[in-house]
Amino acid sequence: MDFSRITDLLVKNLFWLLLIAVFLIIYFVPIHVSSDIRITGKVFPAKQWVLFAGTNGQIMNTQSDLVAGISNHYETREFSRGDDVRFEINPKILTKSIIEKGDTIGIVYSNETNMMLNASKKQLQVKQALLQTLQTGEKNEAITLAEKELEYARIDAENQRRTYNRQKGLYDQEVITEQDMEDEERLLNLMETKVKIKEAELQVITTGEKPENIRLIEAEIEEIESTIADLNTKKELQTIISPVRGIFRNSSSSDTMMIVESVDELIIKMPISLKDRKRIYVGQIANCEVYGQNVSFQSEVVHISNHISAAGGKQTFIITAEIKNENEIVLPGVVFKGKLEGGEILLRDYVAKWFRFFKS
């Protein structure tokens, strides 16, 4: 046997022999390799709270869930036409690096609410004094108070009648709307009714007190106290507090007064190639590292988008993952790189995947 000839043949075909050997090893030997998916993306707040001014003078705020992509909470503070309203931001809040949940962001001051509250408190004092006078039998003081109340009621009614007449002239000239005219008429009727009530109260006091009259005053006191409680609740609602723990974000919109983005609840969004869609599932773990910083974190997939987009000739979709680490400071807006855990697969499947990649 000519071994030299066989050796020459083997040397000449060494490449192909090695290639066949590698192929056989890859295909038949159960070698497992990692199939992690490389990812890049951006960190976002899971919640965003926005305070803004409405087109009709309202002050509104919304809280958005950026995982689901919806606004799940909405509040608005309406004010009467002509009311003098101002909003003042709490100056201490501007010096804080982190806004805590429950911190006072600012206070809305309504001139009409304050006037109504003060008027109700004074009216309550008058009614309580009147009740005490009736119960103790001090007739002269009670009559004096009742006469003063009737006098004030008549003055208010007369002033409102003048206002009504002026508004009626404007309405006839089509300067104001029918709704404004109806509001003025209702207010005039209310003032005139109040005059009649005060006249009846004065008559009751001057002609003698009855138990039912005292009960009437007590009922009026309860009604005024209820009104005061409602106005105090309204003032409390005008104190705006932050529902999330987070940081300020600048806004170029003229009607947006403040944006607070959560820092305790953060998510990441990252584009994934459509060819890897079958390998993505909710609960999958992503290990990430912030660009330019020695900060790493772990996240868990919570949402897989069904919207497919194309860029650079590649089809991709977006997945959302929730950051699980609580010991590292990761701020919204930073960019990261990392790997999405894909488990281990056979070497032959891994090689086949790359052949499909180059083919596509």
For each residue, the residues with C-beta under 8 A, 3 or more apart:
1: 6
2: 5 6
3: 6 7
4: 7 8
5: 2 8 9
6: 1 2 3 9 10
7: 3 4 10 11
8: 4 5 11 12
9: 5 6 12 13
10: 6 7 13 14 17
11: 7 8 14
12: 8 9
13: 9 10 16 17
14: 10 11 17 18
15: 18 19
16: 13 19 20
17: 10 13 14 20 21
18: 14 15 21 22
19: 15 16 22 23
20: 16 17 23 24
21: 17 18 24 25
22: 18 19 25 26
23: 19 20 26 27
24: 20 21 27 28
25: 21 22 28 29 31
26: 22 23 29 31 347 348 351
27: 23 24 348
28: 24 25
29: 25 26 347
30: 346
31: 25 26 346 347
32: 344 345 346 347
33: 344 345 346 347 350
34: 342 343 344
35: 279 342 343 344 345 350 353
36: 339 340 341 342
37: 272 276 279 339 340 342
38: 337 338 339 340
39: 270 272 286 288 337 338 339 340
40: 270 335 336 337 338
41: 268 269 270 271 288 335 336
42: 268 269 270 333 334 335 336
43: 266 267 268 290 323 330 331 332 333 334 335 336
44: 66 266 267 268 269 332 333
45: 48 66 246 261 262 263 265 266 267 332
46: 65 66 67 262 265 266 267 322
47: 63 64 65 66 244 246 261 262 265
48: 45 63 64 66 259 260 261 262
49: 61 62 63 64 242 243 244 246 259 260 261
50: 61 62 63 64 256 258 259
51: 59 60 61 105 106 240 256 257 258 259
52: 59 60 61 253 255 256 257
53: 57 58 59 60 255 257
54: 57 58 59 60 76 255
55:
56:
57: 53 54 79 85
58: 53 54 76 77 78 79
59: 51 52 53 54 76 77 85 87 108 240
60: 51 52 53 54 74 75 76 77
61: 49 50 51 52 74 75 240
62: 49 50 71 73 74 75
63: 47 48 49 50 71 72 73 74 243 244
64: 47 48 49 50 70 71 72
65: 46 47 68 69 70 71 72
66: 44 45 46 47 48 69 267
67: 46 267 302 303 320 322
68: 65 72 303
69: 65 66
70: 64 65
71: 62 63 64 65 74
72: 63 64 65 68
73: 62 63 243
74: 60 61 62 63 71
75: 60 61 62
76: 54 58 59 60
77: 58 59 60 108 237 238
78: 58
79: 57 58 83 85 110 112
80: 83 112
81:
82:
83: 79 80 110 111 112
84: 110 111 112
85: 57 59 79 108 109 110 111
86: 108 109
87: 59 106 107 108 109 257
88: 106 107 109
89: 93 94 105 106 257 258
90: 93 94 103 104 105 106 107
91: 94 95
92: 95 96
93: 89 90 96 99 103 104 105 106
94: 89 90 91
95: 91 92
96: 92 93 99 100 103
97: 247
98: 245 246 247 263
99: 93 96 103 105 242 244 245 246 247 248 260
100: 96 103 242 245
101: 242 243 244 245
102: 241 242
103: 90 93 96 99 100 241 242
104: 90 93 107 239 240 241
105: 51 89 90 93 99 240 241 242 258 260
106: 51 87 88 89 90 93 240 257 258
107: 87 88 90 104 238 239 240
108: 59 77 85 86 87 238 239 240
109: 85 86 87 88 114 238
110: 79 83 84 85 113 114 238
111: 83 84 85 114 115
112: 79 80 83 84 115 116
113: 110 116 117 231 234 235 238
114: 109 110 111 117 118
115: 111 112 118 119
116: 112 113 119 120 227 231
117: 113 114 120 121 228 231 232 235
118: 114 115 121 122
119: 115 116 122 123
120: 116 117 123 124 224 227 228 231
121: 117 118 124 125 228
122: 118 119 125 126
123: 119 120 126 127 224
124: 120 121 127 128 221 224 225 228
125: 121 122 128 129
126: 122 123 129 130 145 149
127: 123 124 130 131 217 220 221 224
128: 124 125 131 132 221
129: 125 126 132 133 141 145
130: 126 127 133 134 142 145 146 217
131: 127 128 134 135 214 217 218 221
132: 128 129 135 136
133: 129 130 136 138 139 141 142 145
134: 130 131 137 142 205 209 213 214 217
135: 131 132 214
136: 132 133
137: 134
138: 133 141 142
139: 133 142 143 205
140: 143 144
141: 129 133 138 144 145
142: 130 133 134 138 139 145 146 205
143: 139 140 146 147 202 205 206
144: 140 141 147 148
145: 126 129 130 133 141 142 148 149
146: 130 142 143 149 150 198 201 202 205
147: 143 144 150 151 202
148: 144 145 151 152
149: 126 145 146 152 153 198 201 202
150: 146 147 153 154 195 198 199 201 202
151: 147 148 154 155
152: 148 149 155 156
153: 149 150 156 157 191 194 195 197 198
154: 150 151 157 158 195
155: 151 152 158 159
156: 152 153 159 160 191 194
157: 153 154 160 161 188 191 192 194 195
158: 154 155 161 162
159: 155 156 162 163
160: 156 157 163 164 184 187 188 191
161: 157 158 164 165 188 191
162: 158 159 165 166
163: 159 160 166 167 184
164: 160 161 167 168 184 185 187 188
165: 161 162 168 169
166: 162 163 169 170
167: 163 164 170 171 176 180 181 184
168: 164 165 171 172 181 184
169: 165 166 172 173
170: 166 167 173 175 176
171: 167 168 174 175 176 178 180 181
172: 168 169
173: 169 170
174: 171
175: 170 171
176: 167 170 171 180 181
177: 180 181
178: 171 181 182
179: 182 183
180: 167 171 176 177 183 184
181: 167 168 171 176 177 178 184 185
182: 178 179 185 186
183: 179 180 186 187
184: 160 163 164 167 168 180 181 187 188
185: 164 181 182 188 189
186: 182 183 189 190
187: 160 164 183 184 190 191
188: 157 160 161 164 184 185 191 192
189: 185 186 192 193
190: 186 187 193 194
191: 153 156 157 160 161 187 188 194 195
192: 157 188 189 195 196
193: 189 190 196 197
194: 153 156 157 190 191 197 198
195: 150 153 154 157 191 192 198 199
196: 192 193 199 200
197: 153 193 194 200 201
198: 146 149 150 153 194 195 201 202
199: 150 195 196 202 203
200: 196 197 203 204
201: 146 149 150 197 198 204 205
202: 143 146 147 149 150 198 199 205 206
203: 199 200 206 207
204: 200 201 207 208 209 210 213
205: 134 139 142 143 146 201 202 209
206: 143 202 203
207: 203 204
208: 204
209: 134 204 205 213 214
210: 204 213 214
211: 214 215
212: 215 216
213: 134 204 209 210 216 217
214: 131 134 135 209 210 211 217 218
215: 211 212 218 219
216: 212 213 219 220
217: 127 130 131 134 213 214 220 221
218: 131 214 215 221 222
219: 215 216 222 223
220: 127 216 217 223 224
221: 124 127 128 131 217 218 224 225
222: 218 219 225 226
223: 219 220 226 227
224: 120 123 124 127 220 221 227 228
225: 124 221 222 228 229
226: 222 223 229 230
227: 116 120 223 224 230 231
228: 117 120 121 124 224 225 231 232
229: 225 226 232 233
230: 226 227 233 234
231: 113 116 117 120 227 228 234 235
232: 117 228 229 235 236
233: 229 230 236 237
234: 113 230 231 237 238
235: 113 117 231 232 238 239
236: 232 233 239
237: 77 233 234
238: 77 107 108 109 110 113 234 235
239: 104 107 108 235 236
240: 51 59 61 104 105 106 107 108
241: 102 103 104 105
242: 49 99 100 101 102 103 105 245 246 260
243: 49 63 73 101
244: 47 49 63 99 101 260 261 262 264 265
245: 98 99 100 101 242 262 263 264
246: 45 47 49 98 99 242 260 261 262 263 264
247: 97 98 99 260 261 263 331 332
248: 99 258 259 260
249: 259 260 261 332
250: 259
251: 256 258 259
252:
253: 52 256
254:
255: 52 53 54
256: 50 51 52 251 253 259
257: 51 52 53 87 89 106
258: 50 51 89 105 106 248 251
259: 48 49 50 51 248 249 250 251 256
260: 48 49 99 105 242 244 246 247 248 249
261: 45 47 48 49 244 246 247 249 332
262: 45 46 47 48 244 245 246 265 266
263: 45 98 245 246 247 266 331 332
264: 244 245 246 326
265: 45 46 47 244 262 322
266: 43 44 45 46 262 263 322 323 330 332
267: 43 44 45 46 66 67 299 302 320 321 322 323
268: 41 42 43 44 286 288 299 320 321 323 336
269: 41 42 44 318 319 320
270: 39 40 41 42 286 318 319 321
271: 41 309 316 317 318
272: 37 39 276 277 280 316 317 318 319 340
273: 276 314 315 316
274: 277 308 314 315 316 317
275: 356 357 360
276: 37 272 273 279 280
277: 272 274 280 317
278:
279: 35 37 276 342
280: 272 276 277 284 301 304 319 340
281: 284 301 304
282: 301 302 303 304
283: 300 301
284: 280 281 300 301 321 340 341
285: 298 299 300 301 340 341
286: 39 268 270 298 299 300 301 321 338 339 340 341
287: 296 298 338 339 341
288: 39 41 268 296 297 298 299 336 337 338
289: 295 296 297 336 337 338
290: 43 293 295 296 297 330 334 335 336
291: 334 335 336 337
292:
293: 290 334
294:
295: 289 290 328 329 330
296: 287 288 289 290 328
297: 288 289 290 323 324 325 328 330 336
298: 285 286 287 288 323 324 325
299: 267 268 285 286 288 321 322 323 324
300: 283 284 285 286 321 322 324
301: 280 281 282 283 284 285 286 304 319 320 321 340
302: 67 267 282 320 321 322
303: 67 68 282 319 320
304: 280 281 282 301 317 319 320
305: 317 318 319 320
306: 317
307: 317 318
308: 274 315 316 317
309: 271 315 316 317
310: 313 314 315 316
311: 314 316
312:
313: 310
314: 273 274 310 311
315: 273 274 308 309 310
316: 271 272 273 274 308 309 310 311
317: 271 272 274 277 304 305 306 307 308 309
318: 269 270 271 272 305 307
319: 269 270 272 280 301 303 304 305
320: 67 267 268 269 301 302 303 304 305
321: 267 268 270 284 286 299 300 301 302
322: 46 67 265 266 267 299 300 302
323: 43 266 267 268 297 298 299 330
324: 297 298 299 300
325: 297 298 328 330
326: 264
327:
328: 295 296 297 325
329: 295
330: 43 266 290 295 297 323 325 334
331: 43 247 263 334
332: 43 44 45 247 249 261 263 266
333: 42 43 44
334: 42 43 290 291 293 330 331
335: 40 41 42 43 290 291
336: 40 41 42 43 268 288 289 290 291 297
337: 38 39 40 288 289 291
338: 38 39 40 286 287 288 289
339: 36 37 38 39 286 287
340: 36 37 38 39 272 280 284 285 286 301
341: 36 284 285 286 287
342: 34 35 36 37 279 345
343: 34 35
344: 32 33 34 35
345: 32 33 35 342 349 350
346: 30 31 32 33 349 350
347: 26 29 31 32 33 350 351
348: 26 27 351 352
349: 345 346 352 353
350: 33 35 345 346 347 353 354
351: 26 347 348 354 355
352: 348 349 355 356
353: 35 349 350 356 357
354: 350 351 357 358
355: 351 352 358 359
356: 275 352 353 359 360
357: 275 353 354 360
358: 354 355
359: 355 356
360: 275 356 357
